Amino acid sequence: MTHGYPKNGRVIFHVDMNSFYASVEMAYNPSLKGKPLAIAGNPEERRGIIVTSSYEARAKGVKTTMPLFQARKLCPELVVLKPNFERYRKASKEMFKLMAEITDLVEPVSIDEGYLDITECGSQGTPLEIANRLQQRLLNELDLPSSIGIAPNKFLAKMASDMKKPLGITVLRKRELNKVLWPLDVAEMHGVGAKTKEKLNQLSIVTIGDLAKADDSQLRRVLGINGVRLIQRANGEDERLVDPDSVFDFKSVGNSETLRQDTIDDTVLFSLLRKLSVKVAMRLKRKGYVGETVQLMIRYHDRKTITRSITVHRPIAEVDDIYGLAIHLFETHWNYDPIRLLGITVQGLVEKQNYQEQLDLFHYKEHLKKEEIQTVIDNLTSKYGYNPFEHKTQISTPHPTSEEPTTSFQKDFLDDYTKDH
């Protein structure tokens, strides 16, 4: 047995790229290296927030999601670039190619991170040797720094990769949990957000060690099944396999966008709903999926957020269907307070080719004709960036550019990955 590999069990890597967008920009333009760099949206708009920043910028207090004006106050010399998503997609593609040279068991989870199961890779060296070699190739060939966590399961590997940044390699074993993991604040645990932390603190659960020893029936009452799962994770238990096929699983497709200013102007709000419907429909087409449920998210000026949904027993994928149901939900549930953000999600997805719609015997020809027309319209819309058949008096719909950060980008990189696998 090669040293470093268990007789029973697995060896899992979690590869997490360091400050990915900023690192890609520095690789593209080396003159940016060593400078405080931030990737942000349009600085003239309220949604101009920090998407990511270099470690030099972070040392000045610049953080992800921070408003750009605040970041500039903390770091006047901050270099700010708009996102270049095509550049990031290309870098991500090359990154996963290097991982796939080690093993077929690669599971991308976002544009800049993924899991590898190297249990059967003993002929390539010890886990540390493989990790060092991968990290150096990412740095030398792509000029991109990374951190790698090595552990017997996905959860511990994820926790390990966060422990040393940038350019860290960390091994986390179950027998070390009481010394390495348990003393950490529970908020540092993957899967524990601000609201969950608050609930745990109310139960006197402050550290991950406290969580590991917590009463599962009590946590089940407070957090449901997720409470039991958190206890298991805190004890280093995670049976999830590294699944390369999970990249093909889509449970929902959605987009959301923050308005430039809080508004009750229904013309602006309807325009945004139309824009979001177009984006969601285009993504559904690319993936080849249809759904049966449309969910609308409304976030008000005071950050109060509601989600409402409607399910219909027919396939939803076209812009007009999504938009019509979203408008119905909006008009039913909007309380007329100023709105900050809107989001539309289509759920209950199945592959279009597997959806057996019961077509009306007397209308199937009309249905097929509509499908053919819609395909032509979709092709022209994709080619020209707008629907040439829409009447000019309709509400105008701004079209996304490669420099507009959206909530869907982190998932949409999977489109490129699946085309090559």
N, C-alpha and C positions, 0 to 999 in steps of 0.2 A: 504494500500500500504506500503510495507516494506521501511524503511528509506533508502534514497540513490538511489532509482530507480525512473526514470521519469514516469509521467502518459502517456506521448506520447514520443516515442523515444527509443533509445537503449543504452545499457551499454557495451562498448567494451574494452577488455584488449588487449594490445600488450605486450607479454612476450619476453624479449630479454636477452639471457644468457650473463653473463659478461665474457669477455676474454675466450670464450668457450673452444678452444683447450687446452690452458694453464691450465684452471681450471680442465678439465678432467684429464690431466696429474698429477696435484697436488692431485686430489682425488685418483688416482691410486697409487701415490707415495707421501705420506704426508710429507716426508722429504724435498720436494721441496717447501713447503709452506713458504712464507715470503722471498723467494729468487727471484732475478730478472731472470725471465724465458722467453725464446722465443721459438716459434716453427718456424722452417725454413727449406728450402730445403737443398740440398747438399752444404755445405760451400765451396767445391772445385770448384763449377760451378758458372757462372755468375748469373744464375737464383736462386742462394741461397739468397733469400730475406725473410724478416720477414713476416710470415703468420699471426701471432698474438703474443701478449706478455702479461705478467702479469702486474698488476698495479705497482708493484715494478720496473719493467723494464721501464715502461712508464714514471715513475717519473725521470728516468735517461735520458729521451729523445728518447728512443727506440720506433719507430712507425711502424705500419703495412706498408708493401711494401718497407721498408727501406732496402738497401743492407746490408747483414750480416756483411761485413767488417766495414761498417760505424757504425753499432750498437755496435760492439765490441770496437771500439774506444771510444764511448760514455760511455760504461759500460763494462770495462774489466772483471768484475766478472760474466758476463752474462752466464747463463746456457742455452745451446742450444740443443734442441731435434728435431729429424726429426718427421714429422707427422705420427701418427698411426691412419689411417682412420677407420679401423675396430673398434677400441676403441671408436672413436667419433660417429660412427654410432650407436653403442650399447647404448651409453649415450643418444643420441638424441631420440632413440626409447623409452627409459624409461622416458625421459622428457615429451614426448607427451602423454604417457600413463597416467601420473599424471594429465595433462590438461584434458584428455578425461573423467576422473572421475568426473569432475565438470560439463561438458556439452558436448553434441554431436557436438555442433557448434564450432569446432576447425579447423582452417585453417593454416597448416604449410606453411611458405613462404621461409624458408631455413633450414639448419640443426640445427640452434640454435635460431630460432625465430618463433613466430606464433601468430595468433589472436584468441581470444575467444569472443563469444557473450554470455554474462551472463544475458541478459535482463530477462529471465524467471527463474532465479536462486535465487529469493528472499527468498525462504525457507531455503537457506543455509547461510543466513546472509547478511549483507550489502556488497557492492562492496569492501570496504576497508578490511572487515573481510575476505572475500574470497581471496583477493589478498595476504594479510598477511599469510593466511594459506597455499596457494600455494607456496609462496616464501619460507616459512619455511620448507615445505615438500621437495622442490627441494634441499634445503641446508642440511637438516638433513638426508634425505634418499639417496640422490645422491651426497652430498657434493659439490653441484654446486651453485654458486651465480647467481642471476638474478636481473633484473630491470623490473618493470611492470608499464606500462602507462594505465591509466583509463580515458576514454573519451566517448563522444556520437558517435564517428565514428572512422574509421580505421586510417585516416590521423592524427587526433589529438592524438589518442592513441600512434601511432608511435612516434610523436614528444615528447609526455610526457615521454615515456620510456627512451628517450635519455637525459632527464634533470637531472637525479640523478643516477650516477653510481660510484661504484658498490652498489648493494643491495638497490636500491631506489624504492619507490612506489610514483608515482606522479599522481594527479588528475588534468585534464585540462578541464575546462568548457568553453563553447563559450563566456559567459559573461566576462571571464577573458583574452580574447585574446589581448585586447589593452594594458594590463599591463604585461602579461607573454610572449606572442608570438611576438607581433608586434615590440618590441624594438630590437629583435635579428637581426644579420646580415643575409641578404637574403641567404648567402651561407650555413647557418645552417638549412635551410628548406629542408625537405626530398623531393627529386626530382629535386633539383637545383645543377647541377654540375659546374665545373670550367668554361666551355664554356658558359653555360646559365648565370652564375653570371656575366661574362664579358659583355654579351649582355645587361643584366638588368642594370648594372652599367652605361653603355653608355647612358641609358635612364634616368639616375639619380635615379634609383631604388636601394637603398642601404640596406634598412631594409625590413623585412617581412611586416611591416606596410606600407611602400611605395608601396610594391607589392599589398597589399590588396586594396589600393586606386587607383591603376593604371588604365589607359584607356584600356579597353579590345580590342577595335579595333586596337589600336597601337600595343599591344602585339601580337595580331593575325597576324599582318603584319610581325612582327619580328620572332615570335616563332611558328606561326601556331596555330592549335587547342590547343597545349600544353600550349600556353600563357594564353588562357582563363581558362584552367584547373588550372593553377598555381594561378591565381587570386581567383578562387573559393576556393582552398585549403587554401590560406592565410586568407580567410574570414571564415575558419572553416567549409566549405561545402564539404561533401563527402558522396555520396549516396551508395557507394559500400557495399554490404553485406558480412558478414563473410561466406565464401562458402567452406565447407569441400570438395566438389566435384572438386574444382579447382585443387586439387592435381593430378587429373587424366588428366588434360588438358595439352597437349604438343604441342607447336606451332613449335618448332624446336629442333634439337639435334645437338650439335656441340662440337668440341674440338679444342684447340689451344695450341701451345707450343713455348716457346722462345728457340732459338738455343744457344748453349754454346758460340758461337762467330759469329759475322756477317760473312756471306759467300756468295760466288757466285758459289760454288761447286755444280753442278746440281746433282751429285750422292748423296750428303748429303741431298739436298733439296727434291729429289724424294723419298729418304728413309723416310724422315719425313712425306711427304704426304701419303706414304703407311701406316706408323704407325698411323697417324691420321684417315685414312680411316678405318683401322681395329677397332679402338676404337669407332668410330661413328657407324659402322655396328653392333658391339656387343651391344651397347646401344639401337639401334633401335630394335634388336632382343629381348632384355630383355623387352622392353616396348610393343612389338607387333605392331610396326608402320612401315609404308613406307611413302616415300615422292616423290615429283616430281621435286624438285629444289635442286641443289647443289650450295652452295655459298663458294667462296674462299676468304680468307682474307690474304693480304700480308702487313707486316709492315717492312719498310726499315730501314737501319742503322740510318737515321736521324729522325726516328719515324713517317715519313709520312706513312699513312695507306690507302690502297685501298681495296674495296670489289667488287667482280664481281660474277655474278651468271648465271646459265644456267638452263632452265626448259625443261624437256622432258615429253611427255605424256605417261608415263609408270611408274610402281612402282619402286622406288629406295630404296634398302635396303642392297644389297650385296656389299661386299668389292670391287670387281672388277668394279662394276658399279660406285660406289662413286669415286674410285681412277681414273678410266678412265676419268670421267668428270672433276675431279679436275686437272688432268694433262693437259687436253685440255684448261681449264681456265688459268692455270699457264703458259703454253707455249704461249698462246695468249696475255697475259697481263703483264708478267714480263718484266721490262725494263732493266734487267741485272745489276742493282745496288745491292750492298750487302744487304742481307735479314737478319732481326733480328728475325722475328716471322712469323709463318704460322698458319692458322686456316681453318678448314673445317666444314661447317654446312649443314645439310639436312633440308629443309624447306617444307612447304605445307603438313604437316603430316596428315595422316588418319590411322585409325586402319586397320591393314592388313586384318582382317577378313571381313571388310566392303568394301574393294577395289575390285570393279568389273572389273577385267581386261578382255578385249576382246581378248580371245586366238584365234590364227589362227587355223582354222578347221583342217588343215593338219599337225600341229605341236604341238597339245595339249599334245600328249603322250610324246613327247620329253621334253616339259616344265615340266610335272609332274615328269618325271624321274630325271630331273635336280634338282627339288625341294627336292626329296627324298635324292639324293646324297649330296646336300648342307646341309641338316639337319644332316646327319651322320658326315660330315666334321666339322660342327659347334660344334657338341657334342664332337668330339675328340679334336678340338682346345681349347674348354673350359676346358677339362679334363687335357690336357698336357701343355697348355700355348702356343702352336704353332701349325701351320697347318702341320701335318705329311706328307701331299701329295704335299707340295710346294717343288720345286726343290731347292737343296742347292745352286745353282748358282744364285738364285734370290737375289735381294737386300735384305739384312738382315733387319728385323724390330724389334727393341728393344721392349720388352713387358713390359707393365706397372706393377709396384709392388704396394703393399699396402702403400708404403712409398713415392710414387711419387705424389706430389701435382699437380692436373690438374684443368683446368678451369671448368670442368664439375662436380666436386665433390659436390659442394654446392647444385646442383640440383639432382644429382644421389641418394642422401639419400632418395629421395621420392620413389625410387623403393622399398626400404624396408618398408616404411610406407604404400604404397598401397597394398602390399602383405597381410597386417594384417587388412585391412579395406574393 
